């Protein structure tokens, strides 16, 4: 299933991803720090929702209470829950 997540309080505005069961693939960030946001999708491709959450949840960026990684953890959980209702 394809899923788009509108981020909150980060430079990136949107996270686009595919999810099959609890496995995440094809992550793309729209906006944000180009280099970092090219690396994260490569690193997490094929990870489970739980792996992404355990590694990235709670990360902050500067003075912000969240980060692109933290937003990705929220996005994959939202995607997982959305596919359960389909």
C-alpha positions, -999 to 999 in steps of 0.1 A, spaced: 0 0 0 12 35 -8 10 61 20 18 98 23 24 115 56 24 152 62 52 160 86 50 184 115 77 208 127 104 197 103 120 211 72 106 182 51 69 186 44 59 151 33 70 115 36 59 91 9 63 53 14 51 19 5 42 -7 32 35 -44 29 24 -59 62 50 -43 85 78 -40 60 86 -5 47 100 3 12 104 32 -12 106 60 14 109 95 0 111 128 18 98 159 1 118 190 12 144 191 40 181 185 41 189 168 8 219 147 18 204 133 50 171 127 35 186 107 6 205 85 31 177 76 55 155 59 28 184 38 17 192 27 52 157 18 62 145 1 30 131 -33 39 130 -25 77 99 -33 97 77 -7 113 91 -18 147 127 -15 137 122 20 124 103 30 155 130 15 178 158 33 161 143 67 151 115 75 176 122 104 198 152 119 178 152 156 179 167 182 155 182 213 170 157 230 193 128 211 178 110 184 197 111 161 166 132 154 136 127 139 101 137 105 116 111 108 144 85 119 118 94 88 97 87 66 128 53 83 132 46 79 94 53 42 93 31 36 124 3 56 107 8 37 75 7 4 93 -25 13 111 -41 27 79 -36 -6 60 -53 -24 88 -85 -5 81 -84 -12 43 
